[in-house]
Amino acid sequence: MESHIGAKGFIIGTFVQNELIAFRNVYFPDVKEREWNLGYDIGLEAPEDLEQIANLQMICVHPKFRGNSLGRQMNSHAIEIIRQLPRYTHLCATVSPYNYWNIRILLKSGFTIRTLKTKYDGKLRYVVYQNLTRAVEYLEKNERVSVRLTDVERQKELIHRGFIGVQLREIDGFRPQKPTDYANGFEVIFSASSPAEFSFGRPPDISPRQLPVFASQSVVRGQQSRPGRSLSDVETDVWIDN
Ligand SMILES: CC(C)(COP(=O)(O)OP(=O)(O)OC[C@H]1O[C@@H](n2cnc3c(N)ncnc32)[C@H](O)[C@@H]1OP(=O)(O)O)[C@@H](O)C(=O)NCCC(=O)NCCS
């Protein structure tokens, strides 16, 4: 843990009147760390690529302040810092398929879902990726498929066929019966990808049509209420230790 926030990474803290209310940490894994170097999980093979991996690792926002875009702002800030470090091209993160708000902020922070697999002693995880030197490329008129967040097998099949997850959407009118039902109220939008997205490794099985490239995602707002305070109530400051 110490190395994840010390010499091999940095941490951003958000404070309200000197009280820490949120943090995001970034870790730079070594090539030989097979579990932590997420390049292995997304098909990167060359040591020179594996040396250029940075992980967005842990993030936490105090429950009272969630839903105020602090998570997204800390992600953008961390990505901007990493961009200024010449060494890193590949940015990765893992996220549980049941952690819908974290999936949403990662996809809105420029990542796409590349694989869904067990990691960390048997835990199911998406591995998400973005290339810091080019915008995500997927084709506007390529096939798009919506899959329930909880339909793991269908998602694995699409990923195997070369689809990438690009958006998390709340299903209109979904009413959870109990808190554990919440994940059923979301669907992931998968898009057939451009071969360029996989140019570092094994190409997908599909051959997408050559159509114009775009890099935007539409946002579908759901009915979920936000118990968090408005950001205008608080003062934030960013603290970085590296
Ligand atoms: C995941 C987490 C970091 C998100 O932080 P956050 O500051 O609340 O995230 P943001 O406000 O930037 O974005 C959350 C998204 O969820 C939506 N949302 C809706 N209701 C929400 C709620 N009650 N709480 C949080 N987010 C909510 C927001 O609308 C936003 O989507 P939008 O961009 O479409 O508006 C935070 O929920 C958290 O700390 N969770 C516990 C720790 C954790 O699971 N960390 C990840 C593993 S390391």
The ligand as an ORCA input file, in Angstrom:
! r2SCAN-3c Opt
* xyz 0 1
  C     -17.370      6.051     -7.005
  C     -17.231      7.426     -6.340
  C     -15.764      7.743     -6.147
  C     -17.891      8.480     -7.255
  O     -17.572      9.782     -6.733
  P     -18.557     11.033     -6.975
  O     -17.829     12.279     -6.633
  O     -19.828     10.791     -6.286
  O     -18.740     10.918     -8.547
  P     -19.280     12.055     -9.531
  O     -20.175     12.986     -8.794
  O     -18.106     12.629    -10.257
  O     -20.114     11.204    -10.581
  C     -21.053     10.286    -10.140
  C     -22.075     10.015    -11.238
  O     -23.098      9.264    -10.622
  C     -24.290     10.001    -10.570
  N     -25.007      9.896     -9.279
  C     -26.303      9.934     -9.155
  N     -26.662      9.785     -7.890
  C     -25.577      9.638     -7.196
  C     -25.341      9.404     -5.825
  N     -26.306      9.291     -4.959
  N     -24.075      9.317     -5.436
  C     -23.108      9.403     -6.326
  N     -23.278      9.599     -7.644
  C     -24.517      9.720     -8.082
  C     -23.913     11.394    -10.819
  O     -25.024     11.977    -11.436
  C     -22.730     11.261    -11.740
  O     -23.167     11.007    -13.049
  P     -23.327     12.228    -14.081
  O     -21.944     12.595    -14.456
  O     -24.114     11.648    -15.179
  O     -24.011     13.346    -13.364
  C     -17.958      7.471     -4.965
  O     -19.277      6.996     -5.163
  C     -17.271      6.654     -3.881
  O     -16.420      7.161     -3.151
  N     -17.653      5.372     -3.739
  C     -17.070      4.508     -2.669
  C     -15.629      4.132     -2.935
  C     -15.471      3.318     -4.185
  O     -16.294      2.452     -4.499
  N     -14.384      3.570     -4.931
  C     -14.086      2.859     -6.165
  C     -13.200      1.691     -5.950
  S     -11.541      2.160     -5.536
*
